[in-house]
């Protein structure tokens, strides 16, 4: 296929203007205290709303004019054309020659017939698959679908890896208050036997349902864990007399009642023992890290119900529509993507913290690590040419207030500039008081205080005024001017979670467009997989394979062979 080369952002007039602007800010001296004092409209000019999320960008190292330069750059790298291409199914995933249509996963049924891509009515196909998932979810939730002994399913175990695990487990943890059918979920991803051992510990095989998530049904880790789970199930059922030992027909029936698949490889699914009628598919235009709102989220539909899953999809769609239809100068999604470019390429910030002040979002930073770093952790552009500036950010974080007692020291007083997103919600599903103190308000007090402290800091004179001994004054000075973005929601609902995920999906896309990256392939994960297949035989028995390894690998394998005890 013909590949249109990306615009080199660094050669555009907007980039030159941004560099000049950056140099002027440095010469003037970046001073958030001063900027707030001089501009009474700063907060108003740098605040935005999208869906039911509120964004305050005023504590970032920008002025209102910076945003105008961001929009110029967005225009010059042809972001609008790129958005249109993605939404309409152009094959912008160049190296795999695929469309990128995760936005089609959350389009309403009214859009059937409007998005025909490669001869496929994408919305119609999505809605048909959702209907099948919802019918299955209703059957499990109601008790119509039972295990092999007729008992209701109480635990769903999702087996997948990467996008087939990180999205579902993050969303499950985020939405736990909405679980209303007496069904819980567990998630197995790591090929380390400890993961499966711990996740199956204490489960009743008669009330456990496994969902195997692998588009091709060939993923090494997932299929290894699936086979181990199948062995566990059959051995446990036989041990408690639920099925007769060695009875092939009963074993086959047990597999059909306790395993379903999210896959398009029906032949492999059937070979495993799963009824192909209980396989839910998705398409090659859905990347793994963009798939939580596809059949990959089947465990969520079972635990929370179809109605909640639809709310989840509506949240995604809300941000999809906002991103596509809001002018760049008012489009907070575009501006946040450009803000990340600003810090990465002009301030040379290597990492980006995401700090959710909501314990239910404790897996959200881990989810974003795959979304952002697998998408934009690249050194060649979509036409195969080298990148022209730094790309990607190291995304990381933990929920507040835990992080405050761990790594905030580095953000406040370290030598690195670390932009941070602070996420919180006005309402909590678990309101409580400590005496007269509303505990959620105490929590939000920390959310608000940290961004204030990072922005405005504390001078040496302010420290002295507190009576601090002179010799330790320097240790208690906070320089301030540490950038943060505040994201405030009304409540962490399925709708709001969909909004948050779509927000970061599109931020990632904006950055990739500026850098000229194909944000939808992930060839960087392949070499290690290939080498693992070559090395594994050498670990236990194949001396020829061992001899083919480098000296370091040989030494490590020899240490293993010497010390293996079982």
C-alpha positions as CSV (number, residue, x, y, z in Angstrom):
1,X,0.0,0.0,0.0
2,X,1.1,3.6,-0.6
3,X,2.2,5.3,2.6
4,X,1.9,9.1,2.8
5,X,4.9,10.3,4.8
6,X,4.1,12.1,8.0
7,X,4.7,15.8,8.4
8,X,8.0,16.5,10.2
9,X,6.6,18.6,13.1
10,X,10.1,20.0,13.9
11,X,10.2,21.6,10.4
12,X,6.9,23.4,10.7
13,X,6.5,27.2,11.5
14,X,4.4,26.2,14.5
15,X,7.3,24.2,16.0
16,X,9.7,27.1,15.4
17,X,7.2,29.4,17.1
18,X,6.8,27.0,20.1
19,X,10.6,26.9,20.5
20,X,10.8,30.7,20.5
21,X,7.9,30.8,23.0
22,X,9.7,28.3,25.2
23,X,12.9,30.2,25.1
24,X,11.1,33.4,26.0
25,X,9.4,31.8,29.0
26,X,12.7,30.5,30.2
27,X,14.3,33.9,29.8
28,X,11.4,35.6,31.6
29,X,11.5,32.9,34.3
30,X,8.6,30.5,34.7
31,X,6.7,31.6,37.8
32,X,3.2,30.2,38.3
33,X,2.7,32.4,41.4
34,X,3.4,35.5,39.3
35,X,1.3,34.3,36.3
36,X,-1.7,33.7,38.6
37,X,-1.3,37.1,40.2
38,X,-1.0,38.9,36.9
39,X,-3.9,37.2,35.1
40,X,-7.1,37.0,37.1
41,X,-8.7,35.1,34.1
42,X,-6.0,32.5,34.0
43,X,-8.1,29.7,35.5
44,X,-11.1,30.5,33.4
45,X,-9.0,30.6,30.2
46,X,-7.3,27.3,31.0
47,X,-10.3,25.3,32.2
48,X,-12.4,23.0,30.0
49,X,-15.3,20.6,30.2
50,X,-15.8,17.4,28.2
51,X,-18.7,15.2,29.0
52,X,-19.1,15.3,32.7
53,X,-15.4,15.7,33.3
54,X,-13.8,19.0,34.3
55,X,-10.2,19.9,33.4
56,X,-8.0,22.6,35.0
57,X,-4.8,23.2,33.1
58,X,-3.9,26.4,34.9
59,X,-1.2,24.9,37.0
60,X,0.8,23.8,33.9
61,X,3.8,25.7,32.6
62,X,1.9,27.4,29.8
63,X,0.1,30.7,29.1
64,X,-3.1,31.1,27.2
65,X,-1.0,32.0,24.1
66,X,0.8,28.6,24.4
67,X,-2.5,26.9,23.6
68,X,-2.9,28.9,20.5
69,X,0.5,27.7,19.3
70,X,-0.6,24.1,20.1
71,X,-3.5,24.5,17.8
72,X,-1.3,25.9,15.0
73,X,0.9,22.8,15.4
74,X,-2.1,20.5,15.3
75,X,-3.2,22.1,12.0
76,X,0.3,21.9,10.5
77,X,0.7,18.2,11.2
78,X,-2.7,17.6,9.7
79,X,-4.3,16.3,12.8
80,X,-7.8,16.9,11.5
81,X,-7.2,14.8,8.4
82,X,-5.7,12.1,10.6
83,X,-8.7,12.0,12.9
84,X,-11.0,11.7,9.9
85,X,-8.9,8.9,8.4
86,X,-9.1,7.0,11.7
87,X,-12.8,7.4,12.2
88,X,-13.7,6.4,8.6
89,X,-11.5,3.3,8.5
90,X,-8.5,4.3,6.4
91,X,-5.7,1.9,7.0
92,X,-3.6,4.1,9.2
93,X,-2.0,1.1,10.8
94,X,0.6,0.9,8.0
95,X,2.8,-2.0,9.0
96,X,-0.2,-4.3,9.4
97,X,-2.2,-2.7,6.7
98,X,-5.3,-2.3,9.0
99,X,-7.9,0.2,9.8
100,X,-8.0,1.5,13.4
101,X,-11.6,1.5,14.4
102,X,-11.9,1.1,18.2
103,X,-14.3,4.1,18.0
104,X,-16.7,1.8,16.1
105,X,-17.0,-0.4,19.1
106,X,-19.0,2.2,21.0
107,X,-21.1,3.7,18.2
108,X,-24.9,3.5,18.8
109,X,-27.1,1.2,16.9
110,X,-28.4,4.2,14.9
111,X,-25.0,4.3,13.1
112,X,-25.6,1.0,11.4
113,X,-25.0,1.3,7.7
114,X,-22.9,4.6,8.1
115,X,-19.5,3.1,8.5
116,X,-18.8,0.5,5.8
117,X,-15.1,-0.4,6.0
118,X,-13.5,-3.0,3.6
119,X,-17.0,-4.1,2.8
120,X,-18.0,-4.6,6.4
121,X,-20.8,-2.7,8.2
122,X,-18.7,-2.2,11.3
123,X,-21.4,-0.9,13.6
124,X,-23.9,-3.6,12.6
125,X,-21.3,-6.3,13.2
126,X,-20.3,-4.8,16.6
127,X,-24.0,-4.6,17.7
128,X,-24.7,-8.2,16.7
129,X,-21.7,-9.3,18.8
130,X,-22.8,-7.2,21.7
131,X,-26.3,-8.7,21.5
132,X,-24.7,-12.2,21.7
133,X,-22.5,-11.2,24.7
134,X,-25.5,-9.6,26.5
135,X,-27.6,-12.6,26.0
136,X,-24.9,-14.8,27.4
137,X,-24.3,-12.4,30.3
138,X,-28.0,-12.4,31.2
139,X,-28.0,-16.2,31.2
140,X,-25.1,-16.4,33.6
141,X,-26.3,-13.6,35.8
142,X,-29.8,-15.1,36.1
143,X,-28.6,-18.6,36.7
144,X,-30.0,-20.0,33.4
145,X,-26.4,-20.9,32.5
146,X,-25.0,-23.2,35.1
147,X,-22.0,-25.3,35.7
148,X,-22.0,-29.0,35.0
149,X,-23.7,-29.9,38.2
150,X,-26.5,-27.3,37.8
151,X,-25.1,-24.7,40.2
152,X,-25.1,-21.0,39.5
153,X,-21.8,-19.4,38.4
154,X,-20.3,-17.3,41.2
155,X,-16.8,-16.5,39.9
156,X,-15.7,-15.6,36.4
157,X,-12.0,-16.2,35.7
158,X,-10.6,-14.2,32.7
159,X,-7.5,-15.7,31.1
160,X,-5.7,-13.3,28.8
161,X,-2.6,-11.1,28.6
162,X,-1.7,-7.6,27.6
163,X,-4.8,-5.8,26.3
164,X,-6.8,-9.0,27.0
165,X,-6.1,-8.6,30.7
166,X,-5.1,-5.0,31.6
167,X,-8.3,-3.4,30.4
168,X,-10.8,-5.8,31.9
169,X,-9.0,-6.1,35.3
170,X,-8.6,-2.3,35.5
171,X,-12.3,-1.8,34.7
172,X,-13.4,-4.6,37.1
173,X,-11.5,-3.0,39.9
174,X,-12.8,0.5,39.0
175,X,-16.5,-0.5,38.9
176,X,-16.7,-3.0,41.8
177,X,-19.5,-1.0,43.5
178,X,-21.7,-1.9,40.5
179,X,-21.4,-5.6,40.8
180,X,-24.9,-6.7,41.5
181,X,-25.4,-10.3,40.6
182,X,-23.4,-12.1,43.2
183,X,-20.6,-12.8,40.7
184,X,-17.0,-11.8,41.2
185,X,-14.1,-11.9,38.8
186,X,-10.5,-12.9,38.9
187,X,-7.9,-12.4,36.2
188,X,-5.0,-14.6,35.2
189,X,-2.3,-13.3,32.8
190,X,1.2,-14.1,33.9
191,X,2.7,-17.4,32.6
192,X,4.3,-17.7,36.0
193,X,2.6,-20.7,37.6
194,X,2.2,-18.7,40.8
195,X,-0.5,-16.5,39.1
196,X,-2.8,-19.3,38.2
197,X,-2.2,-21.1,41.5
198,X,-3.2,-18.0,43.5
199,X,-6.1,-17.0,41.3
200,X,-7.7,-20.5,41.5
201,X,-7.0,-20.9,45.2
202,X,-10.3,-21.3,47.2
203,X,-12.5,-21.5,44.1
204,X,-15.3,-23.9,43.8
205,X,-15.0,-25.6,40.4
206,X,-18.7,-26.2,40.2
207,X,-19.4,-22.4,40.3
208,X,-16.4,-21.2,38.3
209,X,-16.5,-20.1,34.6
210,X,-13.4,-19.4,32.6
211,X,-13.2,-16.9,29.8
212,X,-10.2,-17.5,27.5
213,X,-9.4,-14.3,25.7
214,X,-7.1,-14.7,22.6
215,X,-8.1,-13.5,19.2
216,X,-6.0,-16.2,17.4
217,X,-6.3,-18.7,20.2
218,X,-2.6,-19.2,19.9
219,X,-1.1,-16.7,22.4
220,X,1.6,-18.7,24.3
221,X,0.9,-17.4,27.8
222,X,-2.9,-17.5,27.5
223,X,-3.2,-20.9,26.0
224,X,-0.7,-22.4,28.5
225,X,-2.7,-20.9,31.4
226,X,-6.0,-22.1,29.7
227,X,-4.7,-25.7,29.5
228,X,-3.6,-25.5,33.1
229,X,-7.0,-24.1,34.1
230,X,-8.7,-26.9,32.3
231,X,-6.6,-29.5,34.1
232,X,-7.4,-27.8,37.4
233,X,-11.1,-27.8,36.7
234,X,-11.3,-31.5,35.7
235,X,-9.1,-32.7,38.5
236,X,-11.1,-30.7,41.1
237,X,-14.5,-31.9,39.7
238,X,-13.3,-35.5,39.8
239,X,-11.9,-35.1,43.3
240,X,-15.2,-33.9,44.7
241,X,-17.2,-36.5,42.8
242,X,-19.0,-33.9,40.6
243,X,-18.0,-35.9,37.5
244,X,-16.8,-39.5,37.3
245,X,-13.0,-40.0,37.1
246,X,-11.9,-40.6,33.6
247,X,-15.4,-40.4,32.0
248,X,-14.6,-38.7,28.7
249,X,-18.2,-37.6,28.0
250,X,-18.5,-35.9,31.4
251,X,-15.2,-34.3,31.1
252,X,-16.1,-32.9,27.7
253,X,-19.4,-31.6,29.0
254,X,-17.7,-30.0,32.0
255,X,-15.4,-28.1,29.7
256,X,-18.3,-26.8,27.6
257,X,-20.1,-25.6,30.7
258,X,-17.1,-24.0,32.4
259,X,-15.2,-22.5,29.5
260,X,-16.1,-19.9,26.8
261,X,-13.8,-18.0,24.5
262,X,-13.2,-14.6,23.1
263,X,-11.6,-15.5,19.8
264,X,-12.1,-15.6,16.1
265,X,-10.3,-18.9,15.6
266,X,-13.3,-21.3,16.0
267,X,-11.3,-24.3,14.9
268,X,-8.8,-23.9,17.7
269,X,-11.6,-23.0,20.1
270,X,-13.4,-26.3,19.3
271,X,-10.2,-28.3,19.5
272,X,-9.7,-27.0,23.0
273,X,-13.2,-28.4,23.9
274,X,-15.2,-25.1,23.9
275,X,-18.4,-25.0,22.0
276,X,-17.8,-22.6,19.1
277,X,-21.3,-21.2,19.7
278,X,-19.8,-19.8,23.0
279,X,-17.1,-17.9,21.3
280,X,-17.3,-14.1,20.9
281,X,-15.3,-12.5,18.2
282,X,-13.7,-9.1,17.4
283,X,-11.9,-7.8,14.4
284,X,-8.4,-7.0,13.2
285,X,-9.1,-3.3,13.3
286,X,-9.3,-3.6,17.1
287,X,-5.9,-3.4,18.7
288,X,-5.4,-5.3,21.9
289,X,-4.8,-2.3,24.1
290,X,-7.9,-0.6,22.6
291,X,-10.2,-3.6,23.1
292,X,-11.7,-3.4,26.6
293,X,-15.0,-2.2,25.1
294,X,-15.1,-5.1,22.7
295,X,-15.8,-8.8,23.4
296,X,-12.6,-8.7,25.5
297,X,-14.8,-7.0,28.1
298,X,-17.2,-10.0,28.3
299,X,-16.2,-10.6,32.0
300,X,-17.4,-7.1,32.7
301,X,-20.8,-7.6,31.0
302,X,-21.3,-10.7,33.1
303,X,-20.3,-9.1,36.4
304,X,-22.0,-5.7,35.9
305,X,-24.7,-6.5,33.4
306,X,-25.5,-5.4,29.9
307,X,-27.1,-2.1,31.0
308,X,-23.9,-1.0,32.8
309,X,-21.7,-2.1,29.9
310,X,-23.8,0.0,27.6
311,X,-23.3,3.0,29.9
312,X,-19.6,2.2,29.7
313,X,-19.7,2.4,25.9
314,X,-21.7,5.6,26.0
315,X,-18.9,7.2,28.0
316,X,-16.4,6.3,25.3
317,X,-18.6,7.6,22.6
318,X,-19.2,10.9,24.4
319,X,-15.4,11.6,24.3
320,X,-15.1,10.2,20.7
321,X,-17.7,12.7,19.5
322,X,-16.2,15.6,21.5
323,X,-12.7,14.9,20.2
324,X,-13.8,14.7,16.6
325,X,-16.1,17.7,16.6
326,X,-14.7,20.3,18.9
327,X,-12.5,23.0,17.4
328,X,-8.9,22.5,18.4
329,X,-8.6,25.7,20.4
330,X,-11.4,24.5,22.7
331,X,-10.6,20.8,22.5
332,X,-9.1,19.7,25.8
333,X,-8.3,16.2,24.4
334,X,-6.1,17.8,21.6
335,X,-4.7,20.3,24.0
336,X,-3.7,17.6,26.5
337,X,-1.9,15.7,23.8
338,X,-0.1,18.8,22.7
339,X,0.8,19.5,26.3
340,X,2.5,16.2,26.6
341,X,4.5,16.9,23.5
342,X,5.4,20.3,25.0
343,X,6.8,18.7,28.1
344,X,8.5,15.8,26.3
345,X,10.1,17.7,23.5
346,X,10.7,21.2,24.9
347,X,11.2,20.5,28.6
348,X,12.7,17.1,27.9
349,X,10.5,15.4,30.6
350,X,11.0,11.7,30.2
351,X,8.1,10.5,32.4
352,X,4.5,11.3,33.2
353,X,2.7,10.5,36.4
354,X,-1.0,9.6,36.6
355,X,-2.3,9.9,40.1
356,X,-5.9,8.9,40.7
357,X,-7.4,10.0,44.0
358,X,-9.8,7.1,43.9
359,X,-8.7,3.7,45.2
360,X,-11.0,2.0,42.7
361,X,-8.7,3.3,39.9
362,X,-5.6,1.7,41.4
363,X,-5.0,-0.3,38.2
364,X,-5.5,2.7,35.9
365,X,-1.8,3.7,35.7
366,X,-0.8,0.2,34.8
367,X,-3.5,0.1,32.1
368,X,-2.2,3.4,30.7
369,X,1.4,2.0,30.6
370,X,0.4,-0.4,27.8
371,X,-1.9,2.1,26.1
372,X,0.8,4.9,25.9
373,X,4.1,3.1,25.9
374,X,3.2,0.3,23.5
375,X,1.6,2.8,21.2
376,X,4.3,5.6,21.1
377,X,7.4,3.9,22.4
378,X,9.0,3.9,18.9
379,X,11.9,5.3,17.1
380,X,10.7,5.1,13.5
381,X,7.8,7.0,11.9
382,X,4.9,5.4,10.0
383,X,6.8,5.5,6.7
384,X,9.8,3.8,8.2
385,X,12.0,6.8,8.5
386,X,13.7,7.8,11.8
387,X,11.9,10.0,14.2
388,X,13.1,13.6,14.4
389,X,12.6,14.3,18.1
390,X,12.1,12.4,21.4
391,X,9.0,10.2,21.5
392,X,7.0,8.5,24.1
393,X,6.8,9.0,27.9
394,X,7.2,6.7,30.8
395,X,3.8,6.5,32.3
396,X,3.5,5.5,35.9
397,X,1.6,6.2,39.1
398,X,-0.3,5.0,42.2
399,X,-3.5,6.1,43.9
400,X,-3.3,9.0,46.3
401,X,-2.7,9.2,49.2
402,X,-0.5,6.1,49.0
403,X,1.8,7.8,46.5
404,X,2.2,10.8,48.7
405,X,4.0,8.5,51.2
406,X,6.1,6.9,48.5
407,X,7.4,8.9,45.5
408,X,5.9,12.4,45.8
409,X,9.2,13.5,47.3
410,X,10.8,13.1,43.8
411,X,8.0,15.1,42.1
412,X,8.2,17.9,44.7
413,X,11.9,18.4,45.3
414,X,13.8,16.1,42.8
415,X,15.8,17.3,39.9
416,X,13.5,15.9,37.2
417,X,10.5,17.7,35.9
418,X,7.6,15.2,36.1
419,X,4.2,16.4,34.7
420,X,1.4,14.8,36.6
421,X,-2.3,14.2,36.0
422,X,-4.4,14.3,39.2
423,X,-7.8,12.5,38.9
424,X,-10.6,12.7,41.4
425,X,-14.4,12.5,41.8
426,X,-16.8,14.7,43.7
427,X,-18.8,11.8,45.0
428,X,-17.9,8.4,46.5
429,X,-20.0,5.2,46.7
430,X,-18.7,4.7,50.2
431,X,-19.3,8.0,52.2
432,X,-18.2,7.8,55.8
433,X,-17.2,10.1,58.7
434,X,-14.5,10.1,61.3
435,X,-16.3,11.9,64.0
436,X,-17.4,15.1,62.4
437,X,-14.9,14.8,59.6
438,X,-16.2,13.7,56.2
439,X,-13.4,11.3,55.2
440,X,-14.0,11.8,51.4
441,X,-13.5,15.5,51.9
442,X,-10.3,14.8,53.9
443,X,-9.2,12.7,50.9
444,X,-10.1,15.5,48.4
445,X,-8.2,18.0,50.6
446,X,-5.1,16.0,49.8
447,X,-6.0,16.0,46.0
448,X,-6.3,19.8,46.0
449,X,-3.3,20.5,48.3
450,X,-0.8,18.5,46.3
451,X,-1.4,20.4,43.1
452,X,-1.3,23.7,45.0
453,X,2.0,22.7,46.7
454,X,3.5,21.5,43.4
455,X,2.5,24.7,41.6
456,X,3.4,27.4,44.1
457,X,5.9,25.8,46.5
458,X,7.4,27.5,49.5
459,X,10.2,30.0,49.6
460,X,13.1,30.1,52.0
461,X,11.6,33.2,53.6
462,X,8.3,31.4,54.2
463,X,10.2,28.5,55.7
464,X,12.2,30.9,58.0
465,X,8.9,32.6,59.1
466,X,7.8,29.3,60.5
467,X,10.8,29.3,62.9
468,X,12.8,26.7,61.0
469,X,16.5,26.6,62.0
470,X,18.6,28.2,59.3
471,X,20.7,25.1,58.7
472,X,17.7,23.1,57.5
473,X,15.9,25.9,55.6
474,X,17.2,24.7,52.2
475,X,15.8,21.2,52.8
476,X,12.3,22.6,53.4
477,X,12.2,24.9,50.4
478,X,9.8,23.8,47.6
479,X,10.6,25.4,44.3
480,X,7.1,25.1,42.9
481,X,6.5,25.4,39.2
482,X,6.0,21.6,39.0
483,X,3.2,21.1,36.4
484,X,0.0,19.3,37.0
485,X,-3.4,18.9,35.3
486,X,-6.5,18.4,37.5
487,X,-9.2,16.1,36.2
488,X,-12.4,16.2,38.3
489,X,-15.4,14.0,37.7
490,X,-18.8,13.9,39.3
491,X,-18.6,10.2,40.2
492,X,-16.7,7.1,39.0
493,X,-19.5,5.5,37.1
494,X,-19.3,3.2,34.1
495,X,-20.0,6.2,31.9
496,X,-17.1,8.2,33.5
497,X,-14.7,5.3,33.2
498,X,-15.5,5.1,29.5
499,X,-14.8,8.8,29.2
500,X,-11.4,8.5,31.0
501,X,-10.2,5.6,28.8
502,X,-11.3,7.3,25.6
503,X,-9.6,10.5,26.8
504,X,-6.2,8.8,27.1
505,X,-6.7,6.8,23.9
506,X,-7.1,10.0,21.9
507,X,-4.3,11.9,23.8
508,X,-2.0,9.0,22.7
509,X,-3.2,9.4,19.2
510,X,-2.6,13.2,19.1
511,X,1.0,12.6,20.4
512,X,1.6,9.9,17.8
513,X,0.4,12.2,15.0
514,X,2.8,14.9,16.0
515,X,5.7,12.5,16.2
516,X,4.6,10.7,12.9
517,X,4.2,7.4,14.6
518,X,2.0,4.4,13.8
519,X,0.6,4.2,17.3
520,X,-1.3,0.9,16.5
521,X,1.4,-1.7,15.9
522,X,3.7,-3.2,18.5
523,X,6.6,-5.0,16.8
524,X,8.9,-4.2,19.8
525,X,7.3,-7.1,21.7
526,X,8.1,-9.7,19.1
527,X,11.8,-10.3,19.3
528,X,11.7,-11.4,22.9
529,X,8.9,-13.9,22.1
530,X,11.0,-15.3,19.2
531,X,14.1,-15.7,21.4
532,X,12.1,-17.3,24.2
533,X,11.1,-20.1,21.8
534,X,14.8,-20.7,21.0
535,X,16.0,-20.5,24.6
536,X,13.3,-22.5,26.5
537,X,14.6,-25.9,25.2
538,X,18.1,-25.1,26.4
539,X,16.9,-24.5,30.0
540,X,16.3,-28.1,30.9
541,X,17.7,-30.6,28.4
542,X,18.8,-29.4,25.0
543,X,22.6,-29.0,25.2
544,X,22.8,-28.0,21.5
545,X,20.3,-25.2,22.1
546,X,22.4,-24.2,25.1
547,X,25.6,-24.1,23.1
548,X,23.9,-21.7,20.6
549,X,23.3,-19.1,23.3
550,X,25.5,-16.2,24.2
551,X,27.9,-16.5,27.2
552,X,25.6,-14.6,29.6
553,X,22.6,-16.7,28.7
554,X,24.6,-19.9,29.0
555,X,25.8,-18.9,32.5
556,X,22.4,-18.1,33.7
557,X,21.0,-21.4,32.4
558,X,23.8,-23.3,34.0
559,X,23.0,-21.6,37.4
560,X,19.4,-22.7,36.9
561,X,20.3,-26.3,36.1
562,X,22.6,-26.5,39.1
563,X,20.0,-25.1,41.6
564,X,16.7,-26.5,40.3
565,X,15.2,-28.6,43.2
566,X,12.0,-30.0,41.7
